Amino acid sequence: MATLSSGAADDLTSLSPDLPDELVHEILFRLPPDEPACLARLSLLSKPWRRLLSDPAFHRRYRDFHRKPPMFGFFYELHKWGTADRFVPTTGSWPPPMPNHILGDFRVCDCRHGRVLLDDGQVPSRFVVWDPMTGLRRLLTDSFYNECLICVDTAVLCAMDGCDHSTCHDGPFRVVFIGVEVGAQRDEMATACVYSSETGEWSTPTSELQLVEDSFYEGMPNVLVGDGLHFLLTYQGCRILKYDLGRHCISMIDVPAGVAGYDGGTTLMAAEDGGLGIAHLDKFMLHLWSRDSGLDGVAAWTQHRVLDLKSFLPIGNPAIKVELIGSMEGADIIFATTALGVYIIDLKLVRSKKLRDRENLKHLFPFMSFYIPPGQCAAISSSTRGHNN
């Protein structure tokens, strides 16, 4: 799909605003979605241009044309305790203001469908769902809290039926909480409960599921595949805990033999074909697995590719371990750190791109969304003000 470069976008300023709207739209559709400054600059040319570029119908067609929202940047968590999570833009300009004080007070624990889930790290936890595009925040109630329940992982996702998630900022959402109840006289038992923005309440917990004794929870970014959220649990190896959104139940999935999780060499993936995948590092060899159903309907793991990272990823000092720190859902893309920096790896094109210099990153959460013009941001904020704190 052909798009215009940001330099070519500057040449559009010579276009007459008197051209038919349909023709101008077809030209503007080619502007790169990951450089929203192009649209912002053109909207300042004249009132006709501003009218065209603020029209919700144009932005709906613009999203349909590009299909997948771009990555504007990423949030990351450092290994160093007490260090605030941060946002790093990956575009030439970031349209909405980023309130850094929020990141200083809260930890980012998930990011999906244009929303960021924040946790203040207290007991009981205070969760906030934040939309960086509109600035909207919603503080969740903690009515499900149990003093014996330890948080394993959390996830945020859109709750609108049939949504393509290209721009669901003003729609309903859900937050899934996975916890483990630990007692002196019992094994570790996992359970899940779900917050609904429509009701403002947490669901009743699922039935409990016994885990492996002394499991370790690394908190790697979870992935959404179909109707299931998948969380990586590790202990001298790893397993996957699945929460079924439709059935409100949890189950356990074994990983391929030899796949470890605690060493930073494994990350879950939601592949472009819609299946669950695992990327696992053995030194510099990247093993890619997918979970598929056979003719008998039983799902099993298949190793479909092995890539030598040294052939396309700058390694630098080989004594510094390469670590996998996250993935991008539905894009066959993972993120890794090397001695030279933080990289995005496109597994389909087998190439990498440096995002920033090396830092001791623990997890990376890509923020993906289409740009919303300020006027539409204000409209969304006004329509949802009564439901947010």
N, C-alpha and C positions, 0 to 999 in steps of 0.2 A: 504494500500500500504506500503510494508516494506521498511524501509530506514536504513542506518547505522548510529550509533551514532558517535559523533566527536571522541570519544576514539577508536572505531572500525576503523574509517577512518585512524588513525595513523598506524594500522596494515597493511594497503595496501602498505606501503612503502617496504614491503618484496616481493611484486609481481614483477615478472620479466617483464621488459618493452618489452621483446621479444614475449610475448603472443599475439595472434591475436587481432587486434584492436576491432573487434566485441565483443570478450569476455571481454576485459578490459572495453569497454563502458558499457556493461551490469552490471558490478560491480560498476563502477563509477556513474551510474544512481542512485544508492542507497544512495549516499552521501546526507545529509540533505541540502536543498537549503537555509535554513536560517542560515547556517554557512559557508559562502564563503571562510573562511580561509582554510578549508579542501582542496578545489580545488587549492588555491594559494600555499599551502605547497607542494602538490604533483607535481605541475608544476615545482618546483625547483629541483626535483630529477635528471632529465636527459633531454637531448634534445628530445628523443622519447616521454617522458611523457609530456613535454612542448608542443610538436607538437600536441599530442592528445587533451590536455586540452585547447588549443587555437584554435582548429578547429571549425569554425562556425557551421558545420554540427553536431558536438557533442552537442553543446549548444542548437541547435534547438531540437534535440531528447531529451535532458535533460529536456527542458521546456515542451515538449509534455508528457514526463513521469510523471512529477509532476503536470502538468496542471495549477495550480494556483500559481502566484508569492508569495513569502513569505513576511512577514513584517520585514524589516530591522530595523525599529525604528519608531519614531513619532515626529512630530513637535507639539508644543503646544503654546497657548497664555494664558498669565496670566491675572487675573482680574485687577492687578495693572497697572495703566496707566503709559506709558513711559518706561515700561520694555520690553526689546527686546525678540522676540520669539526665541525659542531654539529648538535644535534637540537632541533627546535622543535615542541612539542605543539600540536595544534589542537583538543583537547578540554578540557573543564573540569578534568579530572584525568587523570593518567597512572598506570595501576595498578602496573606493575613498576618497580623502581628502574632508573635509567639510569646505568650506570657511566661517568661523564664521562672518567675517565682513559683509557679505550679510545679515545675520539674524539680525545684529545690525542696519542696515540701513533700512530694509524693514520689513513689517508685513506679515506673512503667512496668506493668505486668502483662499487657497484651495490646495488640493494635490490629484492627480489622474493620473493613467496610467503612473507612473514613472516620473511625472512632478510636480513641485511646482509653484504655482502662488503667486507672491510677489507684495506688494503694499507699496509705500513709504509714504502713508498717507497725501500727499500734495493735494492742489487744484489748477489745476486739478491733478488727481492721475497719477502716473507713474507706470505702471504695467510691471513686468518682469516675463517671464516664464523661469524656471531654471530646468535643469536636473542634479540632484546631482551625478548620475552615470558617466556622461560624462563631467560634468562641463560646459556644454553649457548654455548660457543665451541669451534671446532675449527680447529686449526692445520694448514694443508695442507703437504705435502712439496713440495720444489722439484726433484724428480729430472729434470724436463724441461729445466732451465735450460741456455741456450746463451748464451755471453757476447756473441754477435753479434745476439741476438734482442732487439729493442726492443718493449716492450709498447705496443700500440695501444689495446686496451680489454679489459675482462673482464666476465663476467656470471655471476650465480648463479641457479639455478632448481631447482624440485622435480623429482625423478627418479622419482616414484611413478606408475605407469601408472594411468590413469583417475581421478586425483586431481582434485577440484574446487578445490584450493588454498585452501579456506576455513580449514583448520587442519591443516597438514602438518608441524608443528614437529618431530615425532619420526621423520619419514620420511627416506628417502635424498635426496640432492641432488647436483647437478653444478655444476661451475665451468668456464666456457669461457674460454680465454685466446687472444686474437688478437694475434699478434706479427709484426713485420717484421724480416727478416734483411737487414742492410745490410753490404755489403763493398765494398772499393775497386775491384774489377774487375767489379761486377755491378749490375744494376738492383735496386730494392727489390722483395722477394718476400715476400708475406704467407703465413702458415700459421696453423693453429689446433690446439690440443690441449685435452683435456677431463679434468678430475679427477672421479673417482667416489668418493663417500663410502662406497660399499659395498665397493670393493676397496682404497681408500686409495692409489690410484696414478693417475698421469697416463697418458693414451692416447698412442699414437704420433702424431706430427704429421700433419696432412692433407698432401696434395700442395700444392706451392707455387703461388701465383697472383701474376702480375706486376701491379704497381700503376702508376699514373701517376707519372712521374718527379717527384721533389720534392713529393710529396703532404704535406699538413699534417693532423695528426690532432687534432681538437679535443676528442675524448673526450666528446661529448654522450651523455646516457643512451641506451642501446640499448633496443630493443623486441622482444618475443617475439610472433610472429604464426604461429599454427599450429605447424609443426615447424621454424620458422626463426627464428634470432636475427639482428637487423638492426642494423648499426653505421654511423653517419654518418661518412664520410671527406670532408675538405674540402681544396680547393686552388683558389682563384679560381673557385669553383663547388663542386659536391660530387657524390659518388657514394655508393652504399650497398653495403657489404660484407655478404653474407648467409652465415651458417653454418647448414648443414642438419644438424639433430641426428640424424635417422634415417640419413642417408647418409654422415655424417662428411666433409663436403666444403665448400669455400667457393667463392663466385662473386660477381660484381659486377653491380649493378643501376644503370642510369642513372636520373637524376632528371629531372623535367620541365624543359624548356628555360627558362632564366632564373632557376631556383632556385639561390640561393647559400647557402653554409653558414658561412663564416668570420665573417660580420658579426653573428652572434647572432640572426639573423632567421629561422632554420629549425630545426624540431625534428621528429623522427619520431614517429608515433603508431601505436598498435594500436587501431583503432577498435572501437566496440561491436559492429559487425556482423562482426567477426573479420578484417577486411582490414587491409592495410598502408596507412598514410596519411602525408601530409606537411603540416605547417602552415608557411606561408612568409609573412613580412611584407615588404610593399613600402610603406615609410613607415608609414601607419596602416591600410593595407588588408591584411587577413588572407586569404590565398588557401589554400583547403583542397583537397587533392588526395587521390585514392584510387587504388590500383592494383588493377584488376579484369581478369579474363580475358574475352576476347570470345568470339564464337561459334566462332572458329577455335582457341580454346584458348590464344591468345597473350595474355599479360598486357600491359596498357598503362595509362598514367596518364590520369586524367580529373579535370579541375577541376570540382567539384560545388558549391562555394559560395565567395562572396567577402563578407567581413564588414568593416564600417567600425568599427574598435576605438573610435573616439571616441564612438560612440553608446552604449556600455555599459561602457567601461573608463575609470576616472579617469586622465587622462594627466598633468595638472600642467604642468610646464615642457616645452613641445614640443621644446626644444633638447636635452633629455636623451633619448637614444634608448630606445625600447621594445625589450626583448630577450626572446626565448623561451628558457626555461631547463629545459624538461622537459615530460613528459606523464604521464597516468595510464592504464595499459593497460586496454583494454576499457571505457572510460567516456566517450569523446569529451570529455576534459578535458585542458587544457594549463595551463602555469604561465608567468607573465610578470612582468617588473619594469618599473616606470615611475618617473617622478620622485617619485611619492608612496608607493611601497611595492611589496611582493611580492603578486601576485594569483593566485587560481585562477580559470580561465575555463571555464565550462560551455558548450560549443559547441552542445549540443542545445537548452538553454534560452536561449542567448544572453544570459548574464549573468555578472557577475564578483563576487568577494568578496575583500576584503583579508585577507591572512594575517599580515602584519607590516609594520613600517616599512621604508623602503628601505634596502637594504644592497647592497654590490657583489657580488651573487651571480653565480656562474659556472654552476653546475648545481644542480638540485633533484631529490631522490629521495623520492617519497612512501612512507611506511611504512604498509602496509595489513594488517590482521589482525583477527580476532575476539578478544575478551577471553577469557583463560584464567584461571579462578579459581586462587588460590594453591595449593590442594590438588592441582589437576591439574598445575600447573607442577612441583610437587615430584615427582609421579609420573613425569612425562616426564623430569625431570632424573635420577631414580633409574634409569629404564629405559635411559638412554643414556649414563650416566656412564662406562662402560667404553670408549666410542667417542670421547670428547672430551678435549681438552687444556685 
